[in-house]
Amino acid sequence: MFSVGEREHCFKRIVDKFESNNLIEGVVQLGSGVKGYTDAYSDIDLMVSTYKKEDMEDAKHAIYKFLKEFNPVYIKEKQFTQHIFLFIVFMENSLEFNISVLPSELLNVKSPLWKVVVDKNGLVTEKMRGENEIFQNKPVKYEVNIDIQFEFAYSALSVKKELKRNNLIYALKMLENMREYILLVQAMNEKKKLHQFKAYDSLDSSFIDAYLSTYPDEITVEKLTTSADQLKELFVEIARQTPSMIIDENLYDLLK
């Protein structure tokens, strides 16, 4: 496990190196580190922006080469669009870097947790402030591109069907789907950052208690049926608290 000092040393070293590269215009810190890392297990999350789209390939290679200097255990490169990349870096001491690379014109804000740490001409800060204003003025800050109510109901109906077939493994899988949609709705209710949200321990304590109580103490048809009923009750309760969700009563009738 890495120490706080090791993480701070890595953070400074990374930022200094990026700042010295003439293809890189800015660096934005993301996540819990903006306010102070949650704990010793927190990752280093950064957005690195280039002056132009044409700089992307050379900048990406330079960043990869620099990350190799840390002697990582593994580097995974992901490509989301033609000009947006992500490096996920795992270190031997369990420290993780998440470095997204994109042109400055594509910088975006997906949560309030960001801070410009390198800005060579002021334009990165200007861009991030503009994007932040757009983010703050959104009536629904964290859009979900699925019909949560329908997907939850579909999973609940699947559980019922598979339990009749005594297909316990698939029923368990559908129960986990139900739990995932419940967590999504509760995070929306509490205005949590949905993008890569995993701080479930920060959710309302009464919700956490209700959520954890839905887990069965043994795997039987009867116990899983009880779990499904508890999850349906919990989902309906929290869904009715969601301002952006238009309740589909006909769909909920299916759950009864």
N, C-alpha and C positions, 0 to 999 in steps of 0.2 A: 504494500500500500504506500502511496506517495504522501508526503507531508505538505502542509500548507506552504512552507517555504519553497519546496520543489515546484509546486504549481505556479507560484508567483515568479520564480526564476524562469520557468518555461514560458509563461505568458509574456514577460518582458523581452525575452530572447526572440520569441516569435514576432512580436510587434515591431521590435527594432529592425529585424531582418526584412520584414515586409516593407517597412518605411524606407529602407535603403534601396529598394528595387525601383528602377525608373519606369517600370510599366504599371506599377501599382499607385493608384490615386488616393485610396483611403482604406481604412480598416474600422469596422464597427464591431464592438463587443456585444454579444447577445446573452440572454439567459440570466440565471441567478447571480452570476458574477458581477453584473451591473450594480446590484445593491449590496453585494457581499455574499459570497458563496454560501449555499445552504448548509453544506457540511463538507467533510473531507473527501467525499465521493463525487463531488460535482466536476463536470467536464469543463474544458475550455472551448467556448463556442464563439466563432468569429465569422463575419462576412468580409471578404477581401474584394475590393472593386478595382477594376482597371480603367484607364482613361477612355479606351475605345474597344469596341467589339473585336476589332482586328488584333488587339493585343492579347486576347484571351488565351490562345494556344501557347504562345511563348511564356506568358505569365503562369499558366498552369504547369508547364514543365519546370519552370524555375521554383515554384512553390513545392512541387513534388520532390525536386532535388534537395531543397532545404529541409523538408520534413524527414528525409532519409538520414540527415545528419544527426537526428535524435536517436538513431538506432532503434526504430520501432519494431514491435513484434509483427505488426501487420498494417498495411495501408490499403483501404478500399476506396476506389474512385467510382463515384456515381455521376451520371449525366441526366439532368432533368429536362433541359431543353438544349437547343443548339449552343446557347451561350451561358448556361448556368450549370455549374459543377459542384460537387461536394467531395471533400476528402474526409474520411473517417479513419482516425489514426489511433491504434491501440499500442500503449507503451508497456514495457515489461513490468512496471510498478503499478499497473492498472489505471494509470491516468489516460484519459481519452481526449483527443482533439476532434472537433467538428469544424472544418474550415470550408465554408462555401465560397466560391469564386464566380464573379459575374461582373459585367460592365457597370460603371457607376450609374448609367441611365436606367438600369434595371433594378437598382436598389429598391427595397420594399420594407414595409413595417408590418409585422404580423402579431406583435404584442407590444406592450409598453416597456418591456425590458430590453432596452438598447442604449448604447452610448458610443459616440464617435471617439475613437482613440488615435486615429491618424487621418488628417485631412490636409492635403498639400496646398490646396488653393481655396478652401472654403465652400466648394461646390458640393462636396459629399454631405456636409452638415446641412446645407440648404435643401438638398434632395431629401434627406432623411426627415427633416422637419416638415416638409411638404407632404411626404408620405404618411407621417405620423398624424398630421391634421386630417387627412383622408380617413385614416384608420379610426381616429377618435370620433369622427362625425358619422361613422357607419351606424345605422340603427341596429344591425346585427353584425357585431365585430368579427365573429368567428363563424363563417358560413360553412354549412355541412351539405355536401352535394349528394345526400341520400335522403330518402323518405324514412326518417327514423321510426315513425309510428308504424308504418307498413312493415318494415324489416323486423321490428320487434315482434309484431303480431304474427308474422310469417314464421319466425323462429319458435314462438310459443306454440303455434299450431303443429309445427314439426315435432316438437318435444312430445306433445300429446300423442301424435300418430306413432312415433318410434317407441314410446313406452308400451303402447298396445302390442307392438311387434316384439317387445322385450329386447329391443336393440339399444342397450344401455350406453354403449360408447357414443353412438351418434346422438342420442338424447343429451348426453353430457356436453357434447360439442355445441348443440343448439342452446343449451342453458348458458354456456359461456358467451355465445353471441348475445343473448338477452342481457347478460350482465354488462357487456361492452356498451350496448346502447343506453343502458341505465347510467353508466358512468359518464357517457357523452352528454346526456341531458342534464345531469347534475352539475357537471363542469360548466355548461352553458348558463345554468341558473345562478351559479356563483361567480359568473364572469371571469372564469379562469382561462388561461391561455390554452386553447385547444391544440395549437400546432405543437406537436411532440410533447403534449402534456403527460406528465407521469407522477406529479407530486400529489398522489391521491390521498396521502396522509394529511394534506392541508384542507381537505373537504370538511364540511360540517360534521361534527362528531356524532350527532344523532343519525345522520345519514349513514355514516360509516358503520355504526352499530346495526342499523337496519339491513344494510347491504351484506355485512358479514354473517348475519343470522340466517341468510338464505342458503348457506352451504350445508349440505346434509352431513350427518355423522356416520352414515354408511350408504353404500350404493345399492339401493333396491328400487323397484318400481314405485313403491309407496312413498319412500323418502324423496325421490326425484320429483314425483307428482306434487308433493308438498312444497318443494323448492320452487317449482314452476309457478305455483299459485302465489307464493310469497313475492316472487319477482314481478308477476303481473300486477299485484297490488301496489308494489313500490313504484313501478313504472308509471301507472296511472296517477298516483299521488304526485310525483315530481313533475310529470308532463303537464299537469294542470297548473303548475306554478311557473311555466315557461311562457313569457309574454310573446315570443316570436312563433310559438307553436299553435296552430289552429287545430283544436281537438276534433278528431273524426269519430263521432259517437258510434256510427255504424261499425267502424273498425273495432272499437272497444267492445261492442256487443259480441264480437267473435271470441273475445277472450273470456267471456263469462261461462 
